[in-house]
Amino acid sequence: MNTRRDKTEPLGVPDFAGAMDGASANQPGAGDAGVVGTLDRWVATKLWEFAGRPKVEIQLWDGETAVGERYGTGVTRLRLADRGALWTLFVDPDLNFGDLYSSGRADVEGDGGLVAFLESVYLAAESGRDSIVNRLSGRVLRGRPRSNSLTGSRDNIHHHYDIGNDFYTLWLDDAAMQYTCAYFPDPSMTLEQAQVAKLHHVCRKLQLQPGESVVEAGCGWGGLARFMAKHYGVKVRAYNISQEQVAYARERAQAEGLAGQVEYVLDDYRNVSGQFDAFVSVGMLEHVGPDHYRELGGVIDACLQPLGRGLIHSIGRNRPGMMNAWIEKRIFPGAHPPALSEMVNIFEPWNFSILDVENLRLHYAKTLEHWLQRFEQQVDVVRQRYDEAFVRAWRLYLAGSIAAFEAGSLQLFQVVFTRTHNNMLPWSRAHLYQ
């Protein structure tokens, strides 16, 4: 499904959801309202138990609370609009909640709103993550993420990044159009200040020197490449397979007088060629997939100079697991946030030495808070360009991401590495904080 849609196209509520509504009279006990009510509440209770008994309430379409913890007026509540929504959610909550929320058939209310609700759910799910229900829903109902082959990667990236540059400019930073975790050494920083701090943080970790060459895999709108060239005096070749992003990046480089230092290549990272002093990838590994980590390591090994350094910045997990099913299907097809144990398959086969690992999890939660606030400030524009279902889908995606980082379901890793025989290493981390 392409996220760029005609306003009349629904967001993608599964076909069986509508069928369930129309066929509600065929459910067991349909002739007896009392029996049906008892069955509905039993299903809601089981759904809540499977979710790990989160500190939320489930309110059915009759206005009564079916199940959940009661915390007075401050409770966070899931409200379901109809019987079909309940049964659809019961079949596969990880996948179907997003569609139900986007279509308005599920809603959340109470203190803290969507973020508080989802954080409660994530924390409860983490405690019961090894249950048979979770294993079945993750492996049997859905299987593996979509392919990140050469062709599959192009389709997956087009789905998310080619919505239109004008959409992302509504709520990303004005400094460098960074769609990755910012760095807040001072929590009171603006988003623009924190994104610039992130760019410096990356460049210092790479120990960039004037005249060096850098290759970037997955460059977004090109902000990091231009920043490295302008502030650190390096030459950069940056690869990306999003046509709209590359077009934007080339225009900006030309306008800023950096076209002679920065080359944007519309191609896959697997086709990187040449030799470079540094390799960097910020926010691309999530789109590579574990099946291709050794291949990525081979690309780095082929292009990195004998004293070369590298940095990979990626969303991750504490241990292996799959991306939320709805996000993988509707927002980020093919996405996989890796555990560190998976990431080492990039480095170990090629004998790279890992120098530093930093986790910026809470920095990403704060970044997302800024994004969501800006998105909500532009929500009328987004609604006019797309539709209400699109607005609710992206609100859910941003709020759910905040909750996942705050709950610790997701991490943000920056891994620095080099050739194993490179002894030109700093004796401390002082250079990171100058």
C-alpha positions as CSV (number, residue, x, y, z in Angstrom):
1,M,0.0,0.0,0.0
2,N,1.4,3.4,-0.9
3,T,0.9,6.1,1.7
4,R,0.3,8.7,-0.9
5,R,-3.4,8.2,-1.5
6,D,-6.5,9.7,-3.0
7,K,-8.7,11.1,-0.3
8,T,-11.4,8.6,-1.1
9,E,-9.1,5.6,-0.4
10,P,-9.5,4.1,3.1
11,L,-6.3,3.5,5.1
12,G,-6.6,-0.2,4.8
13,V,-8.9,-1.6,7.5
14,P,-8.8,-5.4,6.8
15,D,-11.6,-6.7,4.8
16,F,-12.7,-9.2,7.5
17,A,-13.3,-6.2,9.9
18,G,-16.2,-4.9,7.9
19,A,-17.4,-8.4,7.3
20,M,-17.4,-9.0,11.1
21,D,-19.6,-5.9,11.6
22,G,-22.1,-7.0,8.9
23,A,-22.2,-10.5,10.2
24,S,-22.5,-9.7,13.9
25,A,-25.9,-11.3,14.0
26,N,-24.2,-14.6,13.1
27,Q,-22.0,-14.6,16.2
28,P,-22.8,-17.0,19.0
29,G,-25.7,-15.8,21.1
30,A,-26.8,-13.1,18.7
31,G,-30.4,-13.6,19.5
32,D,-29.9,-12.9,23.2
33,A,-28.5,-9.5,24.0
34,G,-27.5,-10.6,27.4
35,V,-25.5,-13.5,26.1
36,V,-23.9,-11.4,23.4
37,G,-22.9,-8.8,26.1
38,T,-21.4,-11.5,28.2
39,L,-19.4,-12.9,25.3
40,D,-18.2,-9.4,24.3
41,R,-16.9,-8.7,27.8
42,W,-15.2,-12.1,27.9
43,V,-13.4,-11.3,24.7
44,A,-12.4,-7.9,26.0
45,T,-11.1,-9.5,29.2
46,K,-9.0,-12.1,27.3
47,L,-7.7,-9.3,25.1
48,W,-6.6,-7.4,28.2
49,E,-5.0,-10.4,29.8
50,F,-3.1,-11.4,26.6
51,A,-1.8,-7.8,26.6
52,G,-0.3,-8.4,30.0
53,R,-3.0,-6.6,32.0
54,P,-1.9,-3.0,31.2
55,K,-3.1,-0.2,33.4
56,V,-5.9,0.8,31.0
57,E,-9.6,0.3,30.6
58,I,-11.5,-1.0,27.6
59,Q,-14.8,0.6,27.0
60,L,-17.3,-1.0,24.7
61,W,-19.7,0.6,22.3
62,D,-22.5,0.6,24.9
63,G,-20.5,3.1,27.0
64,E,-19.7,0.6,29.8
65,T,-16.2,-0.4,30.9
66,A,-15.6,-4.0,30.1
67,V,-12.3,-4.6,31.9
68,G,-9.2,-2.9,33.2
69,E,-7.6,-1.2,36.1
70,R,-9.7,1.6,37.6
71,Y,-7.8,4.7,38.5
72,G,-10.6,7.3,38.8
73,T,-10.7,10.3,36.4
74,G,-7.0,9.9,35.4
75,V,-7.5,6.5,33.8
76,T,-6.4,6.0,30.2
77,R,-9.2,4.3,28.2
78,L,-9.5,2.5,24.9
79,R,-12.9,3.1,23.5
80,L,-14.2,0.7,20.8
81,A,-17.0,1.9,18.4
82,D,-18.6,-1.4,17.5
83,R,-18.5,-5.2,18.0
84,G,-16.5,-5.8,14.9
85,A,-13.7,-3.6,16.2
86,L,-13.5,-5.7,19.3
87,W,-13.3,-9.0,17.5
88,T,-10.9,-7.6,14.9
89,L,-8.6,-6.4,17.6
90,F,-8.8,-9.8,19.4
91,V,-7.7,-11.6,16.2
92,D,-4.4,-9.7,15.9
93,P,-4.0,-6.6,18.2
94,D,-0.5,-5.6,17.1
95,L,-1.6,-5.3,13.5
96,N,-5.2,-4.3,13.7
97,F,-5.2,-1.7,16.4
98,G,-3.5,0.7,14.0
99,D,-6.1,0.3,11.3
100,L,-8.9,0.6,13.8
101,Y,-7.5,3.7,15.3
102,S,-6.8,5.3,11.9
103,S,-10.4,4.7,10.8
104,G,-11.8,6.0,14.0
105,R,-13.3,2.7,15.2
106,A,-10.9,2.7,18.1
107,D,-10.0,5.8,20.1
108,V,-8.1,6.6,23.3
109,E,-9.0,9.1,26.0
110,G,-7.8,10.1,29.4
111,D,-4.7,11.7,31.1
112,G,-1.6,11.4,28.9
113,G,-3.7,10.5,25.9
114,L,-2.3,8.2,23.2
115,V,1.3,8.2,24.4
116,A,0.3,7.2,28.0
117,F,-2.0,4.5,26.7
118,L,0.6,2.9,24.4
119,E,3.4,3.2,27.0
120,S,1.2,1.2,29.5
121,V,0.5,-1.4,26.8
122,Y,4.2,-1.7,25.8
123,L,5.3,-2.0,29.5
124,A,2.8,-4.7,30.1
125,A,3.6,-6.5,26.9
126,E,7.3,-6.5,27.7
127,S,6.6,-8.3,30.9
128,G,4.7,-11.0,29.0
129,R,6.7,-10.9,25.8
130,D,7.6,-14.6,25.8
131,S,4.0,-15.8,26.1
132,I,2.7,-18.3,23.6
133,V,0.2,-15.7,22.4
134,N,3.0,-13.3,21.5
135,R,5.1,-15.9,19.8
136,L,2.1,-17.1,17.7
137,S,1.0,-13.6,16.7
138,G,4.5,-12.6,15.7
139,R,5.6,-15.7,13.8
140,V,2.5,-17.6,12.6
141,L,0.0,-14.8,11.8
142,R,2.5,-12.5,10.1
143,G,5.8,-14.2,9.3
144,R,8.8,-12.3,8.1
145,P,9.0,-8.6,7.2
146,R,9.0,-7.7,3.5
147,S,12.1,-8.3,1.5
148,N,15.0,-5.8,1.4
149,S,16.4,-7.0,-1.9
150,L,17.5,-4.4,-4.4
151,T,14.0,-4.3,-5.8
152,G,12.2,-4.7,-2.5
153,S,14.2,-1.9,-0.9
154,R,13.3,0.5,-3.6
155,D,9.6,-0.3,-3.1
156,N,9.9,-0.1,0.7
157,I,11.7,3.3,0.6
158,H,9.3,4.7,-1.9
159,H,6.4,3.8,0.3
160,H,7.6,6.0,3.2
161,Y,10.0,8.6,1.9
162,D,8.4,9.6,-1.4
163,I,5.2,10.8,0.2
164,G,6.4,14.2,-0.7
165,N,9.1,16.5,0.6
166,D,6.5,19.1,1.4
167,F,4.9,16.8,4.0
168,Y,8.1,16.3,5.9
169,T,9.1,20.0,5.8
170,L,6.0,20.7,7.9
171,W,7.4,19.2,11.0
172,L,11.1,18.3,10.7
173,D,13.8,20.8,11.8
174,D,14.6,23.8,9.7
175,A,18.4,23.4,10.1
176,A,19.1,20.2,8.1
177,M,15.8,18.3,7.6
178,Q,17.0,15.4,9.9
179,Y,14.5,12.5,10.2
180,T,16.7,10.7,12.8
181,C,17.3,11.0,16.5
182,A,18.6,14.4,17.7
183,Y,21.1,14.8,20.5
184,F,20.1,16.9,23.6
185,P,23.2,17.5,25.8
186,D,20.9,20.2,27.2
187,P,17.3,19.0,27.4
188,S,16.1,22.6,27.0
189,M,17.5,22.8,23.4
190,T,15.3,23.5,20.5
191,L,14.9,20.8,17.9
192,E,17.1,22.7,15.5
193,Q,19.9,23.1,18.1
194,A,19.7,19.4,19.1
195,Q,19.9,18.2,15.4
196,V,23.0,20.3,14.9
197,A,24.4,18.9,18.1
198,K,23.7,15.4,16.7
199,L,25.6,16.2,13.5
200,H,28.6,17.4,15.4
201,H,28.4,14.4,17.7
202,V,28.6,12.0,14.7
203,C,31.4,14.0,13.0
204,R,33.5,14.0,16.2
205,K,33.0,10.3,16.7
206,L,34.4,9.8,13.1
207,Q,37.3,12.1,13.9
208,L,36.9,13.8,10.5
209,Q,39.8,15.9,9.2
210,P,39.9,18.4,6.3
211,G,40.6,16.8,3.0
212,E,39.3,13.4,4.0
213,S,36.7,11.5,2.0
214,V,33.5,10.1,3.4
215,V,30.9,7.7,2.0
216,E,27.4,7.9,3.4
217,A,24.9,5.0,3.0
218,G,21.3,6.3,3.1
219,C,21.6,10.1,3.3
220,G,18.0,11.2,3.7
221,W,17.6,14.8,2.5
222,G,21.4,15.2,2.5
223,G,21.8,17.3,5.7
224,L,24.6,15.3,7.2
225,A,26.6,15.2,4.0
226,R,26.4,19.0,3.6
227,F,27.2,19.5,7.3
228,M,30.3,17.4,7.1
229,A,31.5,19.2,4.0
230,K,30.8,22.7,5.3
231,H,32.0,22.3,8.9
232,Y,34.7,19.6,8.6
233,G,36.1,20.2,5.2
234,V,35.6,16.7,3.8
235,K,34.4,15.4,0.5
236,V,31.3,13.2,0.7
237,R,29.7,10.7,-1.7
238,A,26.2,9.9,-0.4
239,Y,23.9,7.1,-1.6
240,N,20.1,7.0,-1.4
241,I,17.3,5.3,-3.4
242,S,14.6,7.9,-2.7
243,Q,14.2,10.0,-5.7
244,E,12.5,12.9,-3.9
245,Q,15.1,13.0,-1.2
246,V,18.0,13.0,-3.7
247,A,16.4,15.7,-5.8
248,Y,16.0,17.9,-2.7
249,A,19.6,17.2,-1.5
250,R,21.1,18.1,-4.8
251,E,19.2,21.4,-5.0
252,R,20.3,22.3,-1.4
253,A,24.0,21.5,-2.2
254,Q,23.9,23.6,-5.3
255,A,22.2,26.5,-3.4
256,E,24.8,26.3,-0.6
257,G,27.8,26.2,-2.9
258,L,28.7,22.7,-1.8
259,A,28.1,20.8,-5.1
260,G,31.9,20.5,-5.6
261,Q,32.3,18.8,-2.2
262,V,29.2,16.6,-2.0
263,E,28.0,14.1,-4.6
264,Y,24.5,12.6,-4.1
265,V,24.1,9.2,-5.9
266,L,20.7,7.8,-6.6
267,D,21.6,4.2,-6.0
268,D,21.6,1.4,-3.4
269,Y,24.2,1.1,-0.7
270,R,25.2,-2.3,-2.2
271,N,26.6,-0.5,-5.2
272,V,29.0,1.8,-3.3
273,S,32.3,2.0,-5.0
274,G,35.6,3.7,-4.3
275,Q,37.9,4.1,-1.3
276,F,37.1,6.4,1.7
277,D,38.5,7.5,5.0
278,A,35.2,7.2,6.8
279,F,31.9,5.3,6.4
280,V,28.7,6.6,8.0
281,S,25.1,5.5,8.0
282,V,22.5,7.3,10.1
283,G,19.0,5.8,10.1
284,M,19.4,3.3,7.3
285,L,20.2,0.1,9.0
286,E,16.6,-0.3,10.1
287,H,15.8,-0.8,6.3
288,V,18.6,-3.3,5.6
289,G,17.4,-6.4,7.4
290,P,19.5,-9.0,9.2
291,D,19.7,-11.2,6.1
292,H,21.9,-8.5,4.5
293,Y,24.1,-7.5,7.4
294,R,27.1,-9.6,6.3
295,E,26.6,-8.1,2.8
296,L,26.6,-4.6,4.2
297,G,29.8,-5.5,6.1
298,G,31.4,-6.6,2.9
299,V,30.5,-3.3,1.2
300,I,32.2,-1.4,4.1
301,D,35.2,-3.7,4.0
302,A,35.7,-3.0,0.3
303,C,35.4,0.7,0.5
304,L,37.2,1.6,3.8
305,Q,40.8,2.7,3.8
306,P,43.3,0.9,6.0
307,L,43.0,3.5,8.8
308,G,39.3,4.2,8.0
309,R,36.6,4.7,10.7
310,G,32.9,4.0,10.6
311,L,29.7,4.8,12.4
312,I,26.3,3.2,12.2
313,H,23.4,4.9,13.9
314,S,20.2,2.8,14.2
315,I,17.1,2.2,16.1
316,G,17.5,-1.1,17.9
317,R,16.2,-3.5,20.5
318,N,17.6,-5.1,23.7
319,R,17.2,-8.5,22.1
320,P,16.0,-9.8,18.7
321,G,12.4,-9.2,17.8
322,M,10.2,-7.9,15.0
323,M,9.0,-4.4,14.2
324,N,5.4,-3.7,15.4
325,A,3.3,-5.4,12.7
326,W,1.2,-2.3,11.9
327,I,4.2,0.0,11.5
328,E,5.9,-2.6,9.3
329,K,2.8,-3.0,7.1
330,R,1.5,0.6,6.9
331,I,4.4,2.9,7.7
332,F,7.9,1.3,7.3
333,P,7.7,-1.8,5.1
334,G,10.7,-4.1,5.5
335,A,11.8,-2.3,8.7
336,H,13.7,-4.3,11.4
337,P,15.3,-2.6,14.4
338,P,18.2,-4.9,15.3
339,A,19.6,-6.0,18.6
340,L,23.3,-5.5,19.2
341,S,23.7,-9.3,18.9
342,E,22.4,-9.0,15.3
343,M,24.4,-5.9,14.5
344,V,27.7,-7.7,15.2
345,N,27.1,-9.7,12.0
346,I,28.1,-6.6,10.1
347,F,31.5,-6.4,11.9
348,E,32.6,-9.9,13.0
349,P,32.9,-11.6,9.6
350,W,35.2,-8.7,8.4
351,N,37.2,-8.5,11.6
352,F,36.2,-4.9,12.4
353,S,36.9,-3.6,15.9
354,I,34.0,-2.0,17.7
355,L,35.3,1.1,19.5
356,D,32.3,2.6,21.1
357,V,28.6,1.9,21.6
358,E,26.2,4.7,22.9
359,N,22.5,4.4,23.5
360,L,20.5,7.6,22.9
361,R,17.1,6.1,23.6
362,L,15.7,9.0,25.6
363,H,17.1,11.5,23.1
364,Y,14.9,9.9,20.5
365,A,11.8,10.1,22.7
366,K,12.4,13.8,23.1
367,T,13.0,14.2,19.4
368,L,9.7,12.5,18.7
369,E,7.9,14.8,21.2
370,H,9.1,17.8,19.2
371,W,8.0,16.1,15.9
372,L,4.6,15.2,17.2
373,Q,4.1,18.8,18.6
374,R,5.0,20.3,15.2
375,F,2.8,17.7,13.4
376,E,-0.2,18.7,15.5
377,Q,0.5,22.4,14.8
378,Q,0.2,21.6,11.1
379,V,-2.6,19.0,11.3
380,D,-5.1,21.0,9.4
381,V,-2.7,21.3,6.4
382,V,-2.0,17.6,6.6
383,R,-5.7,16.8,6.7
384,Q,-6.4,19.0,3.7
385,R,-3.6,17.4,1.6
386,Y,-4.4,13.8,2.6
387,D,-7.4,12.9,4.8
388,E,-8.4,12.2,8.4
389,A,-7.3,8.6,8.3
390,F,-3.8,9.7,7.2
391,V,-3.6,12.2,10.1
392,R,-4.6,9.6,12.6
393,A,-2.2,7.0,11.2
394,W,0.8,9.4,11.5
395,R,-0.3,10.6,15.0
396,L,-0.4,7.0,16.1
397,Y,3.0,6.3,14.5
398,L,4.7,9.3,16.2
399,A,3.0,8.8,19.6
400,G,3.6,5.0,19.5
401,S,7.3,5.7,18.8
402,I,7.6,8.0,21.8
403,A,6.0,5.4,24.0
404,A,8.3,2.6,22.7
405,F,11.4,4.6,23.5
406,E,10.2,5.7,26.9
407,A,9.1,2.2,27.8
408,G,12.5,0.8,26.6
409,S,10.9,-1.3,23.9
410,L,13.2,0.4,21.4
411,Q,16.7,1.7,21.7
412,L,18.9,4.0,19.6
413,F,22.4,2.7,19.1
414,Q,25.5,4.6,17.7
415,V,28.3,2.1,17.0
416,V,31.8,3.3,16.1
417,F,34.2,0.8,14.5
418,T,37.5,0.6,12.6
419,R,40.0,-1.8,11.1
420,T,41.4,-4.1,13.7
421,H,45.1,-3.0,13.1
422,N,44.3,0.7,13.3
423,N,46.2,2.1,16.4
424,M,45.5,5.8,15.6
425,L,42.9,5.9,18.3
426,P,42.0,8.6,20.8
427,W,43.0,7.9,24.4
428,S,39.7,9.2,25.9
429,R,36.3,10.5,24.8
430,A,37.2,14.1,25.4
431,H,37.1,14.9,21.7
432,L,33.3,14.2,21.7
433,Y,32.5,17.0,24.1
434,Q,34.7,19.9,23.0
